[in-house]
């Protein structure tokens, strides 16, 4: 029996590994260099809030990345008399870079962030179901969005601006996943 790393099979795996690592296009490499250069001198801030007031009081999820690298997280649910979860942690510049990358590559796949071009004028207004807020400062650009809670992609498709709201929806999903991973890894809690 041949061991791993010998024979024809290892050549195939080497080719696969090479193909995977060489996946990045020239444009992606340029984008990474641009972002790395911008990050040194530009401001970055992000805040996301989703919540509603209902039967169990004010229930919400909120997180923010501050310019000094502090990640603040709060999750409040009064269901079964749960208490508010508040966590703060300083993250490394690599984590901030990854957060910026998620925003920069939102929907477009390149370093021209689609979300920074959007306008929430045609998005559903916050209502009794709840509200979402997203604020981002990247360099000279500052955006702030407010809309109602989005239950599913059906809500997105039925809006007056399905394309813009879809970009917002997927970016928020990516950011929540990222933050939940950071919080659960660092604090060993379940954020939902």
N, C-alpha and C positions, 0 to 999 in steps of 0.2 A: 504494500500500500504506500502510495506516495504521500509525503507530508505537504502541508500547505506551503506555498511559496516555491514549489518546484514544478517543472513540467509545463505543459501547454496551458493549464488552468491559470497559473500565476501570470502568464503573459496577458491573458484576457482580463484578469482583474487589474493589472497594471494599466491597460488601455482604458478600462472603465474609470479607474481612479483619475487618470489623466483627463479624460473627457469631462468628468464632474468638476475637477478643479479648474479646468480651462473654459468652463461654461460662461464666465463673465465676458461680456462684450467689451470692446474698447470704450464704448460710451459709459458703461458702468464703472470702469476703472477711472475714467476722467471725472465722473460724478463723485466718486469717493475722494479723489484728490481735491476737488473743489470744496466738498463738504469739510474735509479735514482742515483746509486753509481757512475757510469761513468760521469754523467753530472756535478757533483760537481767539478771534477778536469779536465775535458777534454774540449778542444776547440771546438767551433761550429761556422761555417760560411756557408751561403748559398747565391748564387746569380743565378738568372734566367734572361735571356734576350731573347726576340723574336722580330724580326723586319725585315724591308725591306726598300729599297730606291726605290721610284716609282714616279708616277704622282704627288703625294701630298708631295714629299720630304721624309725625313727620319721619318718613322712612327715606333714606337716601344712601347713595354711594358717591364719594368725592375723592379725587386725588389730584395732586399737583406736583410738577417738577419745578423747583425754584432755581434761579440763576446760580445759586451757590452750591447746587448739587443735592439739595435736600428733597427727598420724596416724602410727601405727606399723604396719608391715606386715612379715610374715615368711612365707616360703614355703620349705619344705624337702622336697626329693625326692632320694633317693639313687639313683634310677634312672639308670643309665649314669654313676654317680659324680658326679651333679650336686651342686653345693654349695648351701648355704642362701642365700636371697636375703633380705636385711634392708634395709628402707628406712624412713626417718623424714622427715617433712616437716610444717611448720606450715601449717595451712590457714586461710583467711580466715573471718570470722564468717558470710559468705554460704554457704560450704560447710557449716559446722556447722548453719546454719539449714536447708539442703536435706536434710541427714542427719536432722535432727529431723522435718522434714516427711514424709520417707519413712516414718519410724516412726509418726508421728501419723496418717497417712492409710493405714496398713497395713490393707487389706481393707475398712475401714469407709467410706473416702472422705471422712470428716470429721475433725475435730480431736480425736476421742475414740478414742485408740489401742486397737484391739482386742487387740493383743499384750499390753498391760499387764494385761488381764483374764484371760489364759489361765493354765492350770495344767498342768505337765508330768507329773503323777502317772499319767495314763493313756497316756503316750507310751512308745514302745519304749525299754527300757533300753539304754545303751551296751553293745556286744558286741565280738566279735573283728573284726567288719567295720569298726568304728570308733565314734567319738563326735563329737557336736557340742555346743558350748556357746555360749549367747548370754546376755550380761549387759547390761542397760540401766539407767541411772539418768537419770531425767528429773524434775527438780524434787524433790518429796517421794517419788516412786515409785521403787522399786528391784526389778527382777525378774531372775531368773537361771534359765535353762532348761538342762537336759542331756538329750540323747536320742541314739539311734544315728544313724549316717549314713543319709541318705535317698537311695536310688538314683533313684526316680521317683515319680510320683503314685500308682502302684499300691501302693507301700509306705505312702503316706499313707492311702489309702482302706481298706487292710486293718488299720489301727491301731484301738485302742479309742476314740480321740478324733479322728476324721478331720477334723472342722471346725477344731479348735484346731491340729492339726498342719499343716493346709493353710495357715492364717494364718502360722504359723511358717515353713513352706517357702517361700512366696512373698515374705515379708519378707526372708528370708535371701538369696534370689535377687536381689532388688532391691538390697540392701546390697552384695553381692559385685560386682554390675555397677557400682555407683557407685564402689566402692573400686578396682576394676580399671581403670576409666576414669581416675580421679585418678592412680593409680600409673603407668599407661602414658603418660598425657599429660605427667606431670612428669619421669619417669625414662627414658622410651623403652625399656621392657622389656616382655616378654610374661609376664604373671603366672601363666599356667597351664602 
